[in-house]
Amino acid sequence: MLEGLELTLLVASVLFAILAVEQSRLYRAVMGLLGVTVAIGVLFFLLGAYQLAVLQLLVYAGGIIALFMIVIMLTRGVEE
């Protein structure tokens, strides 16, 4: 059963990565990146690397994604 859950998380992380790369809207791309980091964090937890899973979820899924969202909101009206 655990192998099936791990395989599901791996497939979900690949699908979220494709979503993050192929999206033209920045919010959806960041949400795809959030999906990748959460799926990898849960995968680390299932594999027994609890410290790495907590680090992945707190630092990447929490901090970096929030920073990306703030930067996108602040630079929304800036023309190139």
Protein Blocks (a to p, Z undefined) as FASTA:
>chain_A
ZZmmmmmmmmmmmmmmmmmmmpmbfklmmmmmmmmmmmmmmmmmmnopamlmmmmmmmmm
mmmmmmmmmmmmmmmmpcZZ
